[in-house]
């Protein structure tokens, strides 16, 4: 496969995933209390939002790249 087609397929897949999930969540653990043998931690869930425009741009860019690669071959 040509590199352009591979990049186009990856962009399309990333665009679909970004539109479906609209954010990346992760969990961090931090110490709340640390007094000798007593240790308490708290789990914090945070989300990095992905605007739908990011997914749409990746999807459209992938489709455009795929069309350009097909026309060249």
Beta strands, then each sheet from edge to edge (+ up, - down):
strand 1: 23-35
strand 2: 38-49
sheet 1: 1+ 2-
end
